[in-house]
């Protein structure tokens, strides 16, 4: 066969293979379970991952997760104008999502509650056992930024309620961008203590310890909330995810992560 004809034959065969591949892929997609896309805060990933696995088993659907900081993941979702579910780590992020018309406010549900605690490095090298001891000389304390996190607003209020605001705030050496960042600072030994949500004690139990604060000093708690986005193309599937998260099985998953229900 002349080279010119051989080249033409190879081109035809190649094109045929590509076409068959495209057609085969298109057919196989029809057999793929429908997907629910979940945008969620990275700090609650263990609970969300387990919730997705339970949801997939219950409904024979797949759940795709996209993680980031509470505000960061919300921005990603709004930029992409996609996704079915938004899970906010604190109620202020859900309030922002409502204001920006990124979620349907009638679909918002609180799936768990979170309590501020004192976090210290494993072994508690500074021997901190109570809120007042955050004022001890040499204690390097971190709190989160009040303009971006609910914890950052609560921390000074807690110190004030206990009567130690001025002396404790003198030991604040840095403001973390979010609780995950504060956790990293603590594990790396950059700070000695921080105010964080209680469930991080379970998530990072090999690296940190938590000390619960007297409830009399707590000025607020965190609400982990879930909602259907305004970008969802299938409200029925999205509602199935919300319903699973609110079910007894869903609540049990959050309890395993020691997130209060």
C-alpha angles and dihedrals in degrees: 000000000000114000091243091055091044091054090049091049092051090049092052093048091047092050090049092052092049091049091049090049091052093047092046092049092049091051094047090052090062089061093050114104115252115266131229112202115215124195109197143162113267093226091070096043098123092057094043094047090052091045090053092051091050092047092050091052094047098047105022089237129122126241121209115199130204116189137195141122114316094258094032095056090046089054090049091052093048092047092051092040088215141103135086104227135036119196113194120202092208131024093243090066090053089049088054091049090053092048090051091047091238094129136036104250092208090065098054116123131172109232100176144004128227131205127209113242139170112259124201135174116275109281091026095244093190092051094233111175105156142026094259090060091066084078093059116124113267097020111135107209129192128195129175125258113277093213093058107027138046090221089059089058095045099049098069090041090055092048089049093049089053092049095243104095098119097046096041094047088056087067095053104113099172145010113226119216091231141345092272090056091048090051090053092050090052095049091048092052095244090127134022100219143002143180110251141151114283097239092068085074088069097039093052101024093141092057108032144028128212131218116203117230123231104268089227089071098047112107097184147348135226125254120209105210136189130200142167113253125235087237096062114122094195115043092178094061091043091052090051089059092048091048091050092050089052095045126100089258092050092049090049089057092055091046089056087057088051091243107148117243 
